Amino acid sequence: MAERPSIRCMVVDDDRDGAEVLGEFLKVLGVDVRVVYSGQQAIDLAAEFQPQLVVLDLEMPGIDGFETCRRLRQQPWSRDAVFVAYTGMPATRAMLAAAGFDQLVAKGDSPVVFETFLKDLAR
């Protein structure tokens, strides 16, 4: 049986410990993960890595998650990518949609939520 290609995911969060933990969890699930700690790092890496799933913290110094999402959504590779706002900050669905996010996951939610996203992406 042929192996399924790994889903490419970029985790973007200025909370290094939290970003690393989420990245390691996703790796255990078989995801090809890159973890970066700022919006600028995400923008710099994205064109080369072309993630299929982008998990973005909203509150980051410098370029926040909203602006990072807007900028990444302008790149051709992002047309079919799924963008997840991963935050503890309250945000309305309208704000998230306007920036280009597809989903919202609260930082306190169970990691099982990411398993569901991965299953959907694999289809």
C-alpha positions as CSV (number, residue, x, y, z in Angstrom):
1,M,0.0,0.0,0.0
2,A,1.4,3.4,-1.0
3,E,1.9,6.0,1.8
4,R,-0.2,9.0,1.7
5,P,1.8,12.2,1.2
6,S,2.1,14.2,4.3
7,I,0.1,17.4,4.8
8,R,2.3,20.5,5.0
9,C,1.4,22.7,7.9
10,M,2.9,25.9,9.2
11,V,2.4,26.9,12.8
12,V,2.9,30.6,13.5
13,D,2.9,31.8,17.2
14,D,5.1,34.1,19.2
15,D,4.6,31.8,22.2
16,R,7.5,29.5,21.4
17,D,6.7,26.8,23.9
18,G,3.1,26.6,22.7
19,A,4.1,26.6,19.1
20,E,6.6,23.9,19.6
21,V,4.1,21.7,21.5
22,L,1.5,22.0,18.8
23,G,4.1,21.4,16.1
24,E,5.3,18.2,17.9
25,F,1.7,17.0,18.3
26,L,1.0,17.5,14.6
27,K,4.3,15.7,13.7
28,V,3.1,12.7,15.7
29,L,0.0,12.7,13.5
30,G,2.2,12.5,10.4
31,V,2.2,16.1,9.4
32,D,5.1,17.9,7.8
33,V,5.4,20.8,10.1
34,R,7.3,24.1,10.1
35,V,7.1,26.2,13.2
36,V,7.8,30.0,13.1
37,Y,7.5,32.7,15.7
38,S,6.4,35.8,13.8
39,G,4.3,37.0,10.9
40,Q,7.4,38.0,9.0
41,Q,8.9,34.6,9.4
42,A,5.7,33.0,8.1
43,I,5.7,35.3,5.1
44,D,9.3,34.6,4.4
45,L,8.9,30.8,4.6
46,A,5.5,30.3,3.0
47,A,6.3,30.8,-0.7
48,E,8.9,28.1,-0.5
49,F,7.1,25.7,1.8
50,Q,3.6,26.3,0.4
51,P,1.6,24.9,3.4
52,Q,-1.8,23.3,3.0
53,L,-2.7,24.2,6.6
54,V,-1.7,27.5,8.3
55,V,-2.3,27.8,12.0
56,L,-1.9,31.4,13.0
57,D,-1.9,33.1,16.4
58,L,-3.8,36.4,16.2
59,E,-1.9,38.5,18.8
60,M,1.8,38.7,17.8
61,P,4.2,41.7,17.9
62,G,5.0,43.2,14.6
63,I,2.8,41.7,11.9
64,D,-0.2,40.3,13.7
65,G,-2.1,37.2,12.6
66,F,-4.8,39.1,10.8
67,E,-2.3,40.9,8.6
68,T,-0.2,37.8,8.2
69,C,-3.2,36.0,6.9
70,R,-4.1,38.8,4.5
71,R,-0.6,38.8,3.1
72,L,-0.4,35.0,2.7
73,R,-3.8,34.9,1.1
74,Q,-2.4,37.1,-1.7
75,Q,0.0,34.3,-2.7
76,P,-1.1,31.9,-5.5
77,W,-0.3,28.8,-3.4
78,S,-2.8,29.8,-0.7
79,R,-5.9,29.3,-2.9
80,D,-6.5,25.8,-1.6
81,A,-4.9,26.2,1.8
82,V,-6.8,26.2,5.0
83,F,-6.1,29.0,7.4
84,V,-6.9,28.5,11.1
85,A,-7.0,31.4,13.6
86,Y,-5.5,29.8,16.8
87,T,-6.0,32.2,19.7
88,G,-7.3,32.9,23.1
89,M,-8.4,36.4,21.9
90,P,-12.1,37.0,21.2
91,A,-12.7,37.6,17.5
92,T,-15.8,37.7,15.5
93,R,-16.3,35.4,12.5
94,A,-16.7,38.5,10.3
95,M,-13.3,39.8,11.4
96,L,-11.7,36.4,10.8
97,A,-13.4,36.0,7.4
98,A,-12.4,39.4,6.3
99,A,-8.7,38.6,7.0
100,G,-9.0,35.3,5.1
101,F,-9.4,32.7,7.9
102,D,-11.4,29.5,7.3
103,Q,-11.7,28.3,10.9
104,L,-11.2,29.4,14.5
105,V,-9.7,27.2,17.2
106,A,-9.4,28.5,20.8
107,K,-6.1,27.7,22.3
108,G,-7.9,25.9,25.2
109,D,-9.6,23.5,22.8
110,S,-8.7,19.9,22.6
111,P,-6.0,18.8,20.1
112,V,-8.7,16.5,18.7
113,V,-9.9,19.5,16.7
114,F,-6.7,19.4,14.7
115,E,-7.1,15.7,14.0
116,T,-10.5,16.6,12.4
117,F,-8.9,19.3,10.2
118,L,-6.2,16.8,9.1
119,K,-8.8,14.2,8.2
120,D,-10.7,16.8,6.1
121,L,-7.5,18.0,4.4
122,A,-6.5,14.4,3.6
123,R,-9.7,13.9,1.5
